[in-house]
């Protein structure tokens, strides 16, 4: 009761045993003193929140302590479906003493963004995880697979550790002239930023060659950087190598400043994210499009004369869809291809499932195998196969190799994995099976 304007806590007079008689049944019951103690605070006094405070003190990690445990993030987290995860669980573990910087949990998040989509408190794992990983990188507690990629990227400018002089070797099999700005300088409309997997991976090279043929058929004025190109570094950033990302950005910007172009087009949603969201934070702004955004408005100009008689299901890339809200451009291209029947997976668009490649996950399959029941790419391939589709269509360079491997490991070899640009190239009557460089 208020006394002198202040609330006074009641004085507890606990008895070891009392008898209570019901006013309804008139029965008497014996209640021990432990009944009162059941309503006392417990657990919260048994630990400190030091580890949670440590993460929340990191620049970008603040929102982890905003979690109030509603659990909406857990059922939409792709990692939780194959393990024990979710931001609420991360919050609870750090709250009860887990050191996130030394925990396997730190490296399992793919920064897919689905948790933020549903979180009423806006707990942002896309900021929290890179911040915590950057702190872990500073302490040299990094999985070996990831450290290897960091070293390759630092040395060669690409995550695959390939010689820069081979970056445009894929152009030899394109069947059309490809302008390299270092050899043919001068203004250009579209600077095609190829990125690592379309430059070096055999399946990515096939997609790059298809893109070259489509761009040329449309009469677009375009060119590439060739050996001067380096990765834009967004996956390295989200994996925790902030310093490497900034060094790459300096090199990339210095190269871009040498040439005159109207817009940058890239097939890589992660590179797209870097140019649209991260580079402007450092004062570097460009007109940037994902290749599907470039081609979708031009779909009526595409000479799609060869029917592609297949049932296709489409996987939304997290960094094109949830991170940037682009769901329609890829589908517009697919639906324009004659003969194709598009069937959606149950998890699509805003709630699309993750391939597992984001946030450094592209290079951590060996590490995550010890902490999940199956790879995210395997789970996604099962969902795609369940639709009865012949083709799983993608528009991110990470996904062709990931899903093709998953199709084999899950016994779904009948499911073809094709980039949308390959399907367009096929419908235009070009070689569907070009040789990699």
Secondary structure, 3 states (H helix, E strand, C coil): CEECCEECCCCCCCCCEEEEECCCCCCEEEEECHHHHCCCCCCCCCCCCHHHHHHHCCCCCHHHHHCCCCCHHHHHCCCHHHCCCCHHHHHHHHHCCCCHHHCHHHHCCCCCCHHHHHCCCCCCHHHHHHHHHHHHHHCCCCCHHHHHHHHHHHHHCCCCCCCHHHCCHHHHHCCCCCCECCCCCCCEEEEEECCHHHHHCHHHHHHHHHHHHHHHHCCCCEEECHHHCCCCCHHHHHCCCHHHHHHHHHHHHHHHCCCCEEEEEECCHHHHHHHHHHHHHHCCCCCEEEHHHHHHCCHHHCCCCCCCCCEEEECCCCCCCCCCCCCHHHHHHHHHCCCCEECCCCCCHHHCCCCCCHHHHHHCHHHHCCCCCCCHHHHHHHHHHHCCCCEEEECCHHHHHHHHHHHHHCCCCCCEEEEHHHHHHHHCCCCCCCCCC
